[in-house]
Amino acid sequence: MAYHSRAEAYEPYEERLSSFSSPYTPSAEFFSNPASPVQPTRKGAYTSVPVRNISEASTIHPPGRMGTAMENILGRSKSREQQVLWGTKIHWFMPTAMVCLLIAGILGSLGHHFFYASLQGKQAEDQLMKVRYGTVLAYFTKVSLVGSVVLAYRQRIWHTMRQKAITLKGIDHLFAVVEDPTCFASKEIYFKAKLATAMAMATWLIPIASILSPAALTAQLTEVVSPNTTCKVPVLNFTAENTANWREPKKGRFGHSLCFFNTTPPPPRDGPVWFDQPSFVARKLQVLATFSGKPVQIATPCSNHNCTWKASFQAPWYNCTSKKQVEVALEMPKYINYTYDDLAPVGNKIYFASSDAEEYARPQPGYSDAVLDKQGIFENEPAIWFGYVYQTKRLSNDSGVVLPPNSKPPAAWKHEIQRHVMRCELQKASYTVNFSFVNNVQSANVSISDGTTVFTPPAGSSTFKPQDPGYKEFIAYHSLGLLVRGVVHGYVNKTNSSDPPVTSTSLSQSRLLSQETSFTVKNFKDEFQNFFQEIVLTLLSEPFLEIGAYEEVPCRMTRFENIFFYEMQGLWVGYAISAAIALLSITAGGVSIYWNGITSDTLFSKILVTTRNRTLDKLVKQYEGVCLGGDPFPRELEQTQLRFGVIDERETDDDRTKHAAFGTVEETIPILRGDSYKNLAAQGSHYQSSRSWTSGSPRAERYSESFQMDTRYAGPG
């Protein structure tokens, strides 16, 4: 509604300022005047404060209340240029600050990205400081982006309050929501300030990016490969035995051969030597491998690293061939005291092993003129014949197999027994070993090829003599074979399923016989060959063997290190969304500045100059004690709807300005961009109704009609 009542001069701002420059101290009459008319009051949770009756005359420079200096300041006339500067010109600082803060935030995010990218793949040293640097960059980015949104938000709420009537409580929430998250509980701001509320929410959500972004850099345990590396690794060279001299060892006085030798008594000192027995070092290495169940580990060639390499050399190997029952009867020499039927369930043996020829005799024929050349001669290299059985899980009476007439009854063996025989020949073979050291634990994968018999006497001869080439190399192979034959020879007897086994072989102490059942392990053929390979690999662990050598081979050296890992997506998802929100916010803020025609903020000074209104004074007077700023605030006053707009107009000979301030919906009209407004209502100005000044201005009429507010909202702000 519009009304055209004429108001008296209203100069509360000058009146208050005059008190600061005057020596006059207000007395009790200043706050309470018995003669003043009775004002309506609202009783509540507020202390009654006498309401001062400001008479019409008291609002116009009371004598002695205003100092001369202040009167001069307030009495100065403002030029048209000054009015335009204050009220209609967009100041450069606010738009520049919004854009600069946005740019600073983007630069901060880029700096954060490049800092983390520079750490990618590097060893994670001084992690705490790196995390601190990242946190500083994240905080700087957050502060900059939130700052740009806050500045834009302030411009937006002024535009909103020009366009819509909002309750006093709603205005409180709009002014405080970027500082107080409880203000989001207000329903009104979602209906009347949707964009501003979204911008306020952004100021609270953008900091989440500063929490997530430092987590984009992690330290992970990663396998790091050393480039272009070689390792000095041990290998075996059995041909070195041919030139080895036990009197002058190659490795100092600690040089060890795999054999002990007999020699002719002096003279001559350098006479021929012949094989006596395997050396103590060879026995030690064989025992270690046999009873540990794995090869003795070599010294790692890649200290503080894991590494893999491949080594190739020639060494002895047992080549085993399975034999059928018919082949056993035809090929097994009479020298062996066992037969196929000695195996259970026909016989009582579950394991046996024997050589098919006589071993090297000890002692050799005595040295004398009659037998000058009979010492150290080899006529063969014995092979090993194995017989062993497997106990299956199938019940013996369900097998459907007709047992031999002289076999044990099925009740003697609860489960079916499978019999096997194989022959193993000592050969010289090519070893290719893929070694791996992981956490200082050795593993090896062995492949064997090109196996040939080790017993290769010179052409035209059936024996190996000490004077023959390759004799010492042969006896080195023979020594290892002899040691293994000493382990596997013998038998294990077991009459039936329930009787305990009777063993007569050292193999019971190895991993080749089950400690639970005394039967051979599964895949005994392959396991025996692997067992012998473990003894050969154990030779590599002894650095003072004459057959030991070292080679430089390519190797892959790795180690696990804590490495910085930068997940770019984890950083940029938060930053990109935050920067986009900030950009949209300052765009909205820039548009608001354009429509407002000025820049502003929510400082006290802006609140001071936009709340000069007699109606507001009257509203406050109705509630005793409210002027002190205490809580709680009157609910009726909170629900009063206000709008920032034009209140009164003044025309003088040289000026035409309008009074803009917060007011009720009925007494305000929209502010037009480009118009100039006074900062202070002049003495004697006319208080106009909301439409009085628009007469004769079609543009103003259109704006006034388009901005009629819906004042039906009466809920809590």
HUDA-V448523 format. One record per residue. N is the residue number from 0. RES is the residue in one small letter. PHI is phi in radians with two decimals (none if undefined). Layout:
n->N res->RES phi->PHI
n->N res->RES phi->PHI
This chain:
n->0 res->m phi->none
n->1 res->a phi->-2.06
n->2 res->y phi->-2.41
n->3 res->h phi->-2.22
n->4 res->s phi->-1.27
n->5 res->r phi->-1.64
n->6 res->a phi->-1.84
n->7 res->e phi->-1.36
n->8 res->a phi->-1.06
n->9 res->y phi->-2.27
n->10 res->e phi->-2.29
n->11 res->p phi->-1.16
n->12 res->y phi->-1.17
n->13 res->e phi->-1.14
n->14 res->e phi->-1.11
n->15 res->r phi->-1.21
n->16 res->l phi->-1.15
n->17 res->s phi->-1.12
n->18 res->s phi->-1.21
n->19 res->f phi->-1.37
n->20 res->s phi->-1.75
n->21 res->s phi->-1.81
n->22 res->p phi->-1.25
n->23 res->y phi->-1.24
n->24 res->t phi->-1.85
n->25 res->p phi->-1.06
n->26 res->s phi->-1.76
n->27 res->a phi->-1.10
n->28 res->e phi->-1.09
n->29 res->f phi->-1.11
n->30 res->f phi->-1.68
n->31 res->s phi->-2.45
n->32 res->n phi->-2.20
n->33 res->p phi->-1.04
n->34 res->a phi->-1.48
n->35 res->s phi->-1.27
n->36 res->p phi->-1.10
n->37 res->v phi->-1.30
n->38 res->q phi->-1.71
n->39 res->p phi->-1.19
n->40 res->t phi->-2.21
n->41 res->r phi->-1.99
n->42 res->k phi->-1.51
n->43 res->g phi->-3.00
n->44 res->a phi->-1.55
n->45 res->y phi->-2.11
n->46 res->t phi->-1.23
n->47 res->s phi->-1.18
n->48 res->v phi->-2.09
n->49 res->p phi->-0.99
n->50 res->v phi->-1.62
n->51 res->r phi->-1.35
n->52 res->n phi->-1.54
n->53 res->i phi->-1.57
n->54 res->s phi->-1.24
n->55 res->e phi->-1.05
n->56 res->a phi->-1.31
n->57 res->s phi->-1.22
n->58 res->t phi->-1.46
n->59 res->i phi->-2.04
n->60 res->h phi->0.71
n->61 res->p phi->-1.01
n->62 res->p phi->-1.07
n->63 res->g phi->1.36
n->64 res->r phi->-1.61
n->65 res->m phi->-2.09
n->66 res->g phi->-1.22
n->67 res->t phi->-1.13
n->68 res->a phi->-1.10
n->69 res->m phi->-1.20
n->70 res->e phi->-1.06
n->71 res->n phi->-1.14
n->72 res->i phi->-1.12
n->73 res->l phi->-1.29
n->74 res->g phi->-1.53
n->75 res->r phi->-1.16
n->76 res->s phi->-1.43
n->77 res->k phi->-1.71
n->78 res->s phi->-1.27
n->79 res->r phi->-1.06
n->80 res->e phi->-1.11
n->81 res->q phi->-1.12
n->82 res->q phi->-1.08
n->83 res->v phi->-1.12
n->84 res->l phi->-1.08
n->85 res->w phi->-1.37
n->86 res->g phi->-1.96
n->87 res->t phi->-2.30
n->88 res->k phi->-1.97
n->89 res->i phi->-1.40
n->90 res->h phi->-1.34
n->91 res->w phi->-1.26
n->92 res->f phi->-1.15
n->93 res->m phi->-1.13
n->94 res->p phi->-1.06
n->95 res->t phi->-1.12
n->96 res->a phi->-1.11
n->97 res->m phi->-1.08
n->98 res->v phi->-1.16
n->99 res->c phi->-1.12
n->100 res->l phi->-1.15
n->101 res->l phi->-1.11
n->102 res->i phi->-1.09
n->103 res->a phi->-1.08
n->104 res->g phi->-1.12
n->105 res->i phi->-1.14
n->106 res->l phi->-1.11
n->107 res->g phi->-1.10
n->108 res->s phi->-1.17
n->109 res->l phi->-1.13
n->110 res->g phi->-1.08
n->111 res->h phi->-1.08
n->112 res->h phi->-1.10
n->113 res->f phi->-1.16
n->114 res->f phi->-1.14
n->115 res->y phi->-1.18
n->116 res->a phi->-1.11
n->117 res->s phi->-1.21
n->118 res->l phi->-1.61
n->119 res->q phi->-0.99
n->120 res->g phi->1.40
n->121 res->k phi->-1.59
n->122 res->q phi->-1.12
n->123 res->a phi->-1.39
n->124 res->e phi->-1.87
n->125 res->d phi->0.90
n->126 res->q phi->-1.08
n->127 res->l phi->-1.08
n->128 res->m phi->-1.18
n->129 res->k phi->-1.09
n->130 res->v phi->-1.15
n->131 res->r phi->-1.12
n->132 res->y phi->-1.05
n->133 res->g phi->-1.10
n->134 res->t phi->-1.15
n->135 res->v phi->-1.08
n->136 res->l phi->-1.12
n->137 res->a phi->-1.13
n->138 res->y phi->-1.16
n->139 res->f phi->-1.06
n->140 res->t phi->-1.10
n->141 res->k phi->-1.09
n->142 res->v phi->-1.07
n->143 res->s phi->-1.15
n->144 res->l phi->-1.17
n->145 res->v phi->-1.12
n->146 res->g phi->-1.05
n->147 res->s phi->-1.13
n->148 res->v phi->-1.19
n->149 res->v phi->-1.10
n->150 res->l phi->-1.09
n->151 res->a phi->-1.16
n->152 res->y phi->-1.08
n->153 res->r phi->-1.08
n->154 res->q phi->-1.19
n->155 res->r phi->-1.20
n->156 res->i phi->-1.18
n->157 res->w phi->-1.17
n->158 res->h phi->-1.14
n->159 res->t phi->-1.11
n->160 res->m phi->-1.25
n->161 res->r phi->-1.31
n->162 res->q phi->-1.62
n->163 res->k phi->-2.29
n->164 res->a phi->-1.47
n->165 res->i phi->-2.24
n->166 res->t phi->-1.11
n->167 res->l phi->-1.06
n->168 res->k phi->-1.17
n->169 res->g phi->-1.09
n->170 res->i phi->-1.11
n->171 res->d phi->-0.97
n->172 res->h phi->-1.17
n->173 res->l phi->-1.13
n->174 res->f phi->-1.30
n->175 res->a phi->-1.94
n->176 res->v phi->-1.16
n->177 res->v phi->-1.33
n->178 res->e phi->-1.97
n->179 res->d phi->-2.18
n->180 res->p phi->-1.18
n->181 res->t phi->-1.18
n->182 res->c phi->-1.18
n->183 res->f phi->-1.20
n->184 res->a phi->-1.27
n->185 res->s phi->-1.26
n->186 res->k phi->-1.32
n->187 res->e phi->-1.11
n->188 res->i phi->-1.17
n->189 res->y phi->-1.32
n->190 res->f phi->-1.58
n->191 res->k phi->-1.85
n->192 res->a phi->-2.50
n->193 res->k phi->-1.06
n->194 res->l phi->-1.15
n->195 res->a phi->-1.09
n->196 res->t phi->-1.12
n->197 res->a phi->-1.08
n->198 res->m phi->-1.14
n->199 res->a phi->-1.14
n->200 res->m phi->-1.06
n->201 res->a phi->-1.06
n->202 res->t phi->-1.14
n->203 res->w phi->-1.60
n->204 res->l phi->-1.59
n->205 res->i phi->-1.01
n->206 res->p phi->-1.02
n->207 res->i phi->-1.05
n->208 res->a phi->-1.08
n->209 res->s phi->-1.25
n->210 res->i phi->-1.49
n->211 res->l phi->-1.37
n->212 res->s phi->-1.10
n->213 res->p phi->-1.07
n->214 res->a phi->-1.28
n->215 res->a phi->-1.22
n->216 res->l phi->-1.87
n->217 res->t phi->-2.24
n->218 res->a phi->-1.89
n->219 res->q phi->-2.10
n->220 res->l phi->-1.29
n->221 res->t phi->-2.22
n->222 res->e phi->-1.39
n->223 res->v phi->-1.85
n->224 res->v phi->-1.71
n->225 res->s phi->-1.43
n->226 res->p phi->-1.40
n->227 res->n phi->0.88
n->228 res->t phi->-1.95
n->229 res->t phi->-2.22
n->230 res->c phi->-2.23
n->231 res->k phi->-1.62
n->232 res->v phi->-2.06
n->233 res->p phi->-1.38
n->234 res->v phi->-2.38
n->235 res->l phi->-1.99
n->236 res->n phi->-2.36
n->237 res->f phi->-1.18
n->238 res->t phi->-1.18
n->239 res->a phi->-1.13
n->240 res->e phi->-1.15
n->241 res->n phi->-1.12
n->242 res->t phi->-1.84
n->243 res->a phi->-1.26
n->244 res->n phi->-2.19
n->245 res->w phi->-1.09
n->246 res->r phi->-1.33
n->247 res->e phi->-2.33
n->248 res->p phi->-1.13
n->249 res->k phi->-1.21
n->250 res->k phi->-1.84
n->251 res->g phi->1.30
n->252 res->r phi->-1.28
n->253 res->f phi->-1.70
n->254 res->g phi->-1.08
n->255 res->h phi->-2.11
n->256 res->s phi->-1.76
n->257 res->l phi->-1.37
n->258 res->c phi->-2.27
n->259 res->f phi->-1.75
n->260 res->f phi->-2.06
n->261 res->n phi->-1.70
n->262 res->t phi->-2.51
n->263 res->t phi->-1.23
n->264 res->p phi->-1.18
n->265 res->p phi->-1.20
n->266 res->p phi->-1.34
n->267 res->p phi->-1.64
n->268 res->r phi->-1.18
n->269 res->d phi->-1.77
n->270 res->g phi->-1.24
n->271 res->p phi->-1.15
n->272 res->v phi->-2.10
n->273 res->w phi->-2.44
n->274 res->f phi->-1.14
n->275 res->d phi->-1.95
n->276 res->q phi->-2.93
n->277 res->p phi->-1.08
n->278 res->s phi->-1.26
n->279 res->f phi->-1.13
n->280 res->v phi->-1.11
n->281 res->a phi->-1.09
n->282 res->r phi->-1.12
n->283 res->k phi->-1.06
n->284 res->l phi->-1.14
n->285 res->q phi->-1.15
n->286 res->v phi->-1.15
n->287 res->l phi->-1.05
n->288 res->a phi->-1.20
n->289 res->t phi->-1.15
n->290 res->f phi->-1.61
n->291 res->s phi->-1.53
n->292 res->g phi->1.32
n->293 res->k phi->-2.83
n->294 res->p phi->-1.19
n->295 res->v phi->-1.18
n->296 res->q phi->-1.27
n->297 res->i phi->-1.47
n->298 res->a phi->-1.27
n->299 res->t phi->-1.12
n->300 res->p phi->-1.50
n->301 res->c phi->-2.30
n->302 res->s phi->-1.03
n->303 res->n phi->1.12
n->304 res->h phi->-2.37
n->305 res->n phi->-1.56
n->306 res->c phi->-2.68
n->307 res->t phi->-2.35
n->308 res->w phi->-2.73
n->309 res->k phi->-2.10
n->310 res->a phi->-2.14
n->311 res->s phi->-2.27
n->312 res->f phi->-2.87
n->313 res->q phi->-1.84
n->314 res->a phi->-2.75
n->315 res->p phi->-1.23
n->316 res->w phi->-2.73
n->317 res->y phi->-1.65
n->318 res->n phi->-1.69
n->319 res->c phi->-1.87
n->320 res->t phi->-2.26
n->321 res->s phi->-1.28
n->322 res->k phi->-2.14
n->323 res->k phi->-1.40
n->324 res->q phi->-1.07
n->325 res->v phi->-1.17
n->326 res->e phi->-1.16
n->327 res->v phi->-1.11
n->328 res->a phi->-1.11
n->329 res->l phi->-1.54
n->330 res->e phi->-1.81
n->331 res->m phi->-1.15
n->332 res->p phi->-1.11
n->333 res->k phi->-1.13
n->334 res->y phi->-1.10
n->335 res->i phi->-1.38
n->336 res->n phi->-1.50
n->337 res->y phi->-1.98
n->338 res->t phi->-2.25
n->339 res->y phi->-1.09
n->340 res->d phi->-1.35
n->341 res->d phi->-1.27
n->342 res->l phi->-1.41
n->343 res->a phi->-1.09
n->344 res->p phi->-1.57
n->345 res->v phi->-1.23
n->346 res->g phi->-1.71
n->347 res->n phi->-2.04
n->348 res->k phi->-1.80
n->349 res->i phi->-1.81
n->350 res->y phi->-2.80
n->351 res->f phi->-2.68
n->352 res->a phi->-2.65
n->353 res->s phi->-2.75
n->354 res->s phi->-1.45
n->355 res->d phi->-1.64
n->356 res->a phi->-2.69
n->357 res->e phi->-1.23
n->358 res->e phi->-1.37
n->359 res->y phi->-1.02
n->360 res->a phi->-1.33
n->361 res->r phi->-2.35
n->362 res->p phi->-1.41
n->363 res->q phi->-1.29
n->364 res->p phi->-0.93
n->365 res->g phi->-1.08
n->366 res->y phi->-1.47
n->367 res->s phi->-2.76
n->368 res->d phi->-1.11
n->369 res->a phi->-1.31
n->370 res->v phi->-2.16
n->371 res->l phi->-1.27
n->372 res->d phi->-2.18
n->373 res->k phi->-1.83
n->374 res->q phi->-1.57
n->375 res->g phi->1.25
n->376 res->i phi->-1.63
n->377 res->f phi->-1.89
n->378 res->e phi->-1.81
n->379 res->n phi->-2.94
n->380 res->e phi->-2.20
n->381 res->p phi->-1.06
n->382 res->a phi->-1.67
n->383 res->i phi->-1.95
n->384 res->w phi->-1.88
n->385 res->f phi->-1.96
n->386 res->g phi->-2.21
n->387 res->y phi->-2.73
n->388 res->v phi->-2.24
n->389 res->y phi->-2.00
n->390 res->q phi->-1.74
n->391 res->t phi->-1.46
n->392 res->k phi->-1.61
n->393 res->r phi->-1.51
n->394 res->l phi->-1.12
n->395 res->s phi->-1.15
n->396 res->n phi->-1.38
n->397 res->d phi->-1.82
n->398 res->s phi->-1.26
n->399 res->g phi->1.33
n->400 res->v phi->-1.64
n->401 res->v phi->-1.42
n->402 res->l phi->-1.35
n->403 res->p phi->-1.04
n->404 res->p phi->-1.02
n->405 res->n phi->-1.65
n->406 res->s phi->-1.41
n->407 res->k phi->-1.16
n->408 res->p phi->-1.11
n->409 res->p phi->-0.97
n->410 res->a phi->-1.13
n->411 res->a phi->-1.20
n->412 res->w phi->-2.20
n->413 res->k phi->-1.15
n->414 res->h phi->-2.12
n->415 res->e phi->-1.12
n->416 res->i phi->-1.93
n->417 res->q phi->-1.90
n->418 res->r phi->-1.82
n->419 res->h phi->-2.46
n->420 res->v phi->-2.38
n->421 res->m phi->-2.54
n->422 res->r phi->-2.07
n->423 res->c phi->-2.10
n->424 res->e phi->-1.98
n->425 res->l phi->-1.31
n->426 res->q phi->-2.29
n->427 res->k phi->-1.76
n->428 res->a phi->-2.32
n->429 res->s phi->-1.63
n->430 res->y phi->-1.71
n->431 res->t phi->-2.16
n->432 res->v phi->-2.07
n->433 res->n phi->-1.70
n->434 res->f phi->-1.56
n->435 res->s phi->-2.52
n->436 res->f phi->-2.05
n->437 res->v phi->-2.21
n->438 res->n phi->0.96
n->439 res->n phi->1.11
n->440 res->v phi->-1.98
n->441 res->q phi->-1.54
n->442 res->s phi->-2.45
n->443 res->a phi->-2.49
n->444 res->n phi->-2.03
n->445 res->v phi->-1.84
n->446 res->s phi->-2.18
n->447 res->i phi->-2.01
n->448 res->s phi->-2.64
n->449 res->d phi->0.99
n->450 res->g phi->-1.37
n->451 res->t phi->-2.31
n->452 res->t phi->-1.10
n->453 res->v phi->-1.44
n->454 res->f phi->-1.54
n->455 res->t phi->-2.26
n->456 res->p phi->-1.15
n->457 res->p phi->-1.00
n->458 res->a phi->-1.02
n->459 res->g phi->1.45
n->460 res->s phi->-2.25
n->461 res->s phi->-1.82
n->462 res->t phi->-2.30
n->463 res->f phi->-1.86
n->464 res->k phi->-1.95
n->465 res->p phi->-0.99
n->466 res->q phi->-1.45
n->467 res->d phi->-1.31
n->468 res->p phi->-1.05
n->469 res->g phi->1.40
n->470 res->y phi->-1.09
n->471 res->k phi->-1.17
n->472 res->e phi->-1.12
n->473 res->f phi->-1.07
n->474 res->i phi->-1.23
n->475 res->a phi->-1.17
n->476 res->y phi->-1.07
n->477 res->h phi->-1.05
n->478 res->s phi->-1.06
n->479 res->l phi->-1.16
n->480 res->g phi->-1.10
n->481 res->l phi->-1.12
n->482 res->l phi->-1.10
n->483 res->v phi->-1.22
n->484 res->r phi->-1.08
n->485 res->g phi->-1.14
n->486 res->v phi->-1.38
n->487 res->v phi->-1.52
n->488 res->h phi->-1.05
n->489 res->g phi->2.15
n->490 res->y phi->-2.70
n->491 res->v phi->-2.32
n->492 res->n phi->-1.76
n->493 res->k phi->-2.69
n->494 res->t phi->-1.32
n->495 res->n phi->-2.67
n->496 res->s phi->-1.17
n->497 res->s phi->-1.66
n->498 res->d phi->-1.25
n->499 res->p phi->-1.26
n->500 res->p phi->-1.33
n->501 res->v phi->-2.05
n->502 res->t phi->-1.91
n->503 res->s phi->-2.46
n->504 res->t phi->-2.66
n->505 res->s phi->-1.24
n->506 res->l phi->-1.11
n->507 res->s phi->-1.09
n->508 res->q phi->-1.61
n->509 res->s phi->-1.81
n->510 res->r phi->-1.40
n->511 res->l phi->-1.39
n->512 res->l phi->-1.97
n->513 res->s phi->-1.15
n->514 res->q phi->-1.27
n->515 res->e phi->-1.58
n->516 res->t phi->-2.03
n->517 res->s phi->1.23
n->518 res->f phi->-1.39
n->519 res->t phi->-1.16
n->520 res->v phi->-1.20
n->521 res->k phi->-1.10
n->522 res->n phi->0.94
n->523 res->f phi->-1.03
n->524 res->k phi->-1.03
n->525 res->d phi->-1.17
n->526 res->e phi->-1.18
n->527 res->f phi->-1.15
n->528 res->q phi->-1.11
n->529 res->n phi->-1.15
n->530 res->f phi->-1.04
n->531 res->f phi->-1.21
n->532 res->q phi->-1.08
n->533 res->e phi->-1.09
n->534 res->i phi->-1.14
n->535 res->v phi->-1.10
n->536 res->l phi->-1.16
n->537 res->t phi->-1.14
n->538 res->l phi->-1.04
n->539 res->l phi->-1.18
n->540 res->s phi->-1.39
n->541 res->e phi->-1.67
n->542 res->p phi->-1.31
n->543 res->f phi->-1.90
n->544 res->l phi->-1.28
n->545 res->e phi->-1.14
n->546 res->i phi->-1.48
n->547 res->g phi->-1.35
n->548 res->a phi->-2.61
n->549 res->y phi->-2.22
n->550 res->e phi->-2.32
n->551 res->e phi->-1.55
n->552 res->v phi->-2.23
n->553 res->p phi->-1.10
n->554 res->c phi->-2.47
n->555 res->r phi->-1.80
n->556 res->m phi->-1.79
n->557 res->t phi->-2.38
n->558 res->r phi->-2.73
n->559 res->f phi->-1.58
n->560 res->e phi->-2.25
n->561 res->n phi->-1.33
n->562 res->i phi->-2.01
n->563 res->f phi->-1.20
n->564 res->f phi->-2.18
n->565 res->y phi->-1.81
n->566 res->e phi->-1.69
n->567 res->m phi->-1.02
n->568 res->q phi->-1.06
n->569 res->g phi->-1.09
n->570 res->l phi->-1.48
n->571 res->w phi->-1.40
n->572 res->v phi->-1.04
n->573 res->g phi->-1.19
n->574 res->y phi->-1.17
n->575 res->a phi->-1.12
n->576 res->i phi->-1.12
n->577 res->s phi->-1.12
n->578 res->a phi->-1.14
n->579 res->a phi->-1.13
n->580 res->i phi->-1.10
n->581 res->a phi->-1.10
n->582 res->l phi->-1.11
n->583 res->l phi->-1.11
n->584 res->s phi->-1.17
n->585 res->i phi->-1.25
n->586 res->t phi->-1.14
n->587 res->a phi->-1.10
n->588 res->g phi->-1.13
n->589 res->g phi->-1.13
n->590 res->v phi->-1.11
n->591 res->s phi->-1.12
n->592 res->i phi->-1.06
n->593 res->y phi->-1.08
n->594 res->w phi->-1.29
n->595 res->n phi->-1.22
n->596 res->g phi->1.43
n->597 res->i phi->-2.54
n->598 res->t phi->-1.90
n->599 res->s phi->-2.65
n->600 res->d phi->-2.68
n->601 res->t phi->-1.98
n->602 res->l phi->-1.25
n->603 res->f phi->-1.06
n->604 res->s phi->-1.07
n->605 res->k phi->-1.25
n->606 res->i phi->-1.12
n->607 res->l phi->-1.05
n->608 res->v phi->-1.42
n->609 res->t phi->-1.86
n->610 res->t phi->-2.11
n->611 res->r phi->-1.51
n->612 res->n phi->-2.72
n->613 res->r phi->-1.09
n->614 res->t phi->-1.08
n->615 res->l phi->-1.12
n->616 res->d phi->-1.07
n->617 res->k phi->-1.15
n->618 res->l phi->-1.08
n->619 res->v phi->-1.22
n->620 res->k phi->-1.08
n->621 res->q phi->-1.26
n->622 res->y phi->-2.14
n->623 res->e phi->-1.09
n->624 res->g phi->1.50
n->625 res->v phi->-1.13
n->626 res->c phi->-1.11
n->627 res->l phi->-1.40
n->628 res->g phi->1.43
n->629 res->g phi->-1.47
n->630 res->d phi->-1.97
n->631 res->p phi->-1.39
n->632 res->f phi->-1.59
n->633 res->p phi->-1.01
n->634 res->r phi->-1.14
n->635 res->e phi->-1.09
n->636 res->l phi->-1.24
n->637 res->e phi->-1.09
n->638 res->q phi->-1.58
n->639 res->t phi->-1.23
n->640 res->q phi->-1.54
n->641 res->l phi->-2.15
n->642 res->r phi->-2.50
n->643 res->f phi->-1.57
n->644 res->g phi->-2.81
n->645 res->v phi->-1.48
n->646 res->i phi->-1.92
n->647 res->d phi->-2.42
n->648 res->e phi->-2.33
n->649 res->r phi->-2.33
n->650 res->e phi->-2.14
n->651 res->t phi->-2.18
n->652 res->d phi->-1.15
n->653 res->d phi->-2.09
n->654 res->d phi->-2.68
n->655 res->r phi->-2.40
n->656 res->t phi->-2.23
n->657 res->k phi->-2.15
n->658 res->h phi->-1.69
n->659 res->a phi->-1.90
n->660 res->a phi->-2.92
n->661 res->f phi->-1.24
n->662 res->g phi->-2.78
n->663 res->t phi->-1.23
n->664 res->v phi->-1.10
n->665 res->e phi->-1.21
n->666 res->e phi->-1.82
n->667 res->t phi->-2.13
n->668 res->i phi->-2.26
n->669 res->p phi->-1.05
n->670 res->i phi->-1.45
n->671 res->l phi->-1.65
n->672 res->r phi->-1.11
n->673 res->g phi->1.79
n->674 res->d phi->-1.35
n->675 res->s phi->-1.85
n->676 res->y phi->-2.34
n->677 res->k phi->-1.34
n->678 res->n phi->-1.35
n->679 res->l phi->-2.26
n->680 res->a phi->-1.23
n->681 res->a phi->-1.29
n->682 res->q phi->-1.09
n->683 res->g phi->1.48
n->684 res->s phi->-1.22
n->685 res->h phi->-1.67
n->686 res->y phi->-1.47
n->687 res->q phi->-1.75
n->688 res->s phi->-1.31
n->689 res->s phi->-1.15
n->690 res->r phi->-2.11
n->691 res->s phi->-1.14
n->692 res->w phi->-1.43
n->693 res->t phi->-1.52
n->694 res->s phi->-1.10
n->695 res->g phi->1.50
n->696 res->s phi->-2.11
n->697 res->p phi->-1.02
n->698 res->r phi->-1.09
n->699 res->a phi->-1.17
n->700 res->e phi->-1.04
n->701 res->r phi->-1.11
n->702 res->y phi->-1.12
n->703 res->s phi->-1.12
n->704 res->e phi->-1.17
n->705 res->s phi->-1.26
n->706 res->f phi->-1.91
n->707 res->q phi->-1.18
n->708 res->m phi->-1.60
n->709 res->d phi->-1.45
n->710 res->t phi->-1.74
n->711 res->r phi->-1.33
n->712 res->y phi->-1.17
n->713 res->a phi->-2.21
n->714 res->g phi->-1.30
n->715 res->p phi->-1.11
n->716 res->g phi->-1.19
